[in-house]
């Protein structure tokens, strides 16, 4: 469930645009007004605001936010203001163009492919082509080495059936195929790529359950026995995103705020991308996994307008 809170009576896009324009004028920016408007509007409403703002002032709202705000707050609110497919397309591009790519970057592609709907993935691919004049697949080929390339290409180019359809016999058979490939340390085997990149999520969750029943281990444990390289790590991200996205994102939040310093990019990405989908479930999993309050931990590790905006998306205030 979403944690986003909308007002009982939503102002018109014109009223919201006028309030944002007023917030940008004068000496200094009214960050509170900016949060109040954009932090309490869903994707459709934000799109209407962007279009109306441009019509009224012949300016891009994104450009105005970029020039008026700064730091992590600016990054978070701009990411939120984008249309969700464009947002994920931009996240994917940044991940692929990172100079020192590692799992921390490439896992973003796995998140987009395995923790969102097939229709959303298709929209992200279309947005990517429009924004960057090449396909997501082309850039994966250009920027990602094998065998990671093979896995990511399979994931992003698939279009899964999105209804609940499960065949138990197929699940058992494919659990056996997965075990055979992993047991022989062939984690880049075509069977693994094909199963994880084509089957619907309900079928895959049944296959993972069958794997546990047949072999007494979670598949992640057996993948870890194959090694601790990038492919094994990325494959485990895929498994987590398919099996229980809320647990996966709870772990990303935890990792971003525990230890020395805060990983604002990861924290922002999770809260911004999940606020309208399953952030309530992420919160529950976080508290169950770490015996701590996600909200309290975010408050304790952020400050200022940035922290206030993240807490707004988490449903606090109003």
N, C-alpha and C positions, 0 to 999 in steps of 0.2 A: 504493500500500500504506500501511497504517496505521503510525504510529510509536509507538502506544500499547503499553506493556508491561504485561502482566497477570502476577500471581504464579502459580506452578505450582498452588498450592492456594489458591483464593479463599475468604476467610472468608465466613461467612453474612451476610446483610443485618443480622441482629440484632447479630452481633459488630461489624460495621463501625459500626453506629449507636451502640453502646455506646462504642466507641473515640472516635467523634466527640464524643459528649456529654462524655466525660471530658476531651477536649482543650479543651472550652469552659469547663470548670469550674475553680475555684481562681483564683489570682492570675495573670492573663495567660492568653493562649491558646497552646496548643501547635500552632503553625503547621506544624511538621514532621509531626506525626501527621495533621493535616488533609490535607496534600499526599500523604502516604503512602497514605491511604485513597482519596481521590477521584481522585488523579492516576494511579491504577493500576486503574481500573474502567471498563468500557465503558458505553455508553449504557443498555443493558438493566439492568446491575448498579447503575448510579447511580439509575435509576428505582426499583428495589427498595429501595435504601437510603433514598431520600426517603420512600417509602410506609411503610417499617418505622419510620423515625425519628419520623414523625408519629403512628403507632399507639402507639409506646412512650412518647412524651413529650408528646403532644398539642401539638406545636410544629412549625412549618414549618422544615425544614432550611435553606431559602433565607433565611428570616428570621434564623435563628441565625447563619448565615454573615455576613449583612449587619451584624448587631450586634457580632459578635466580631472581624471583620477590618476592614481599611481599605485605602484607596488602590488602586493598580493591581492588587495581589494580590487584593484582595476582588473587584474587577470581573471579573478573569480567572476566578477559581474559581467565582463565581456563574454566569457565562456558561457555563462548562463543565458545571456541575451541572444546569442546565436540560435538559429533554428537547430533542433537536435541533430538532424543528419549532417548539416554543415559543421556543427560543433565536433562531431565524431570524426568527420573527414579531416578537419584541421588537426585534431589530436593524432590521427593516424599519420598525417604528413610530418608533423613534428617528430613523432617517434621514429619514422623511417629516415629522416634527415639528421638525426642526432649523430654527432661525430663519433662518439664512443658508444655504439649501440650495445645494449646488453638486455637481459631478460626484463629488467625494469622498464625498458622502452617497448620491447616487442610484445610484452604481455598486454599492452593496450590494444593491439590488434586482435589478440585472442579474446579479450573482453568484448570488443565490438562484435566479433563473429559468434561468440558462444554464450554471451549473457544478454542478448537482445533478440528481438523477433526477426524472423527471416525478412519481413517487409522493411524493417528498419535497416538491416544490413544492405538490402537492395538500394534503399534511399541514400545511404552513406556512399555507396559505390557511385551512384549517379551524381551526388554532390561533389565527390572527389574529381570526377571527370570534368565537371563544369568549372570547378575552382582552379584546377591545376593542369588542364589540357592534356591529361594522360590518365590511364586507369590505375586504380589501386594495385591491380595485379602487375602492371608494368613496373611500378616503383618497387614492389616487393622483389621482383626479379633483379632490378638494378641495385638495390641496397642491402639485400639480405642474402647471406651465403647459405649454401647447402650444409646440412640437411634441414635447417630451420625454414628455408625457403619453401621446400616441398610441403611441409606441414601447413604453413601459413597460406600458401596458395590454395590448398585444398579447403581450408576453413573459410576464407573470404569469398571464394568463387562459388560456394554451394548455395542452393536455395532449398532449405529443408521444408518438408511438410509440417504445417504448424498446428495440426489438430492432434488430439490424443489418440494415437493409434499404436498398439503394442502387440507384438507377436512373441510369446514366451519362448517358443522353440528357436526362433531366430536369435533371441537374446542369449539363450544358452549356447548355441552354436558359435555366436560371435564372441562370447566370453571365452570360449575355448580357443578361438583364433587369437584373441588378444593375449591370452596366457602363453600360448605357444611362442608367439613373437617376442614377448617380454622375457620369457624363460630362456630363450636363446640369445638374449641381449640384442635383438634387432628392433630397437624402438623406432627406427625409421622405415619399418616394413610397410609395404603397400596396404596390407590388411589394416594396420593401425590407422594410417592416414585416411583410408577409404571409410572405415567405420565411423570415426569421429567427425568426419567432414560431410557425411551424407545422411546419416540416420537422424530422425526427428528426436527432440530432446527427451520425450517420454520413453521412446524406445531405448535410448542410450542410458537413461537412469535405470531402467529395468536390466539392461545388460550389465551395468556396474554392480547392481544388487546381486545378480546371478554370479558374477565374478567372486564376490565376497562369500557367497554361499558355497560355491564349488571349491574354492581354494583357501578359505579361511583367512584371507588377507584383503585389505583394501588394495585396489589396483595401484594407488599412489605408492604404497609401501614396496610393491614389487618393482615399480618403475625406479624407485630410489636405489634398489639393489643393483640396477644396471649401471649406475654411475651418477655423478653429480654435475654433469655437463649442462650446457645451455639447452640442448634438445630435451633432456629429461626434465629440466625445470619448466620449460615451456609446455611440455606435454602434461605435467601436473597442473599447471594453470588451466589448461583446457579442461581437464577432468573436474577441477574445482568449479569452474564457471558453468559447466553443464550440470554437475550433480547438485550443487547448492550455491547459487550465485551469492546469496545473502551472507553465507559463511565466508566466502572468498573476499567479498568487499569489507566485511568486518575485520578480517585479517589485514587488509591493505590499510584501513584506518588505523588499526593498532600499531602496525609497523611504522606508520608515518608520524606518530606522536610519541612513541617510546624511544628512549635513548637520547643521545646528544643532539639537540636541535630538532626542528620540525621539518618534515618533508612536505612543504606547502603544496607543491604541484600534485602529489598523490592525494593528499587530503582534499584539496579543491576538486580534483577530478571525480573522486567517489561521491562527494556530497552533491556536486552540481549535476552529475549524470544520473544519479539514482534518486534524487529528491522527488521526481515525478513518477517513479516506478515502484521501487521496493525498499525505500529507505527505512520504513517502519520495521520490515523484516530484518534488515541489516542491524538496526538498533537492538532488536530482541536477541539476535545471534551474538552480537558483541557482548551483551550483558551476560549471556549464558556461557560464552567461551572464556571471558576474562574476569567475571565476577566484579564488573565495574560498570559505571554508567557512561555510555558513549557521549551523551550530552555534557556531563561533567568533565570528561577528559578533553573534549574539544574546547570547552570554555577555558580549561586550565592551560591549554597549549596555544591559544590564539589570543589576539587582543585587538582593540580598536575597531575600526569599521569592517575590517576583514573578518574578525571574529563575530561581530554582530550580524554580518551578512550570512555567514555560514549557519549561525543559529537561527536566523530567519528561515532559511531553507529547511532547517530541521524542525520547523514548526513552532519555534518559541516566539513570544511576543504576539501582539495583535489581540 
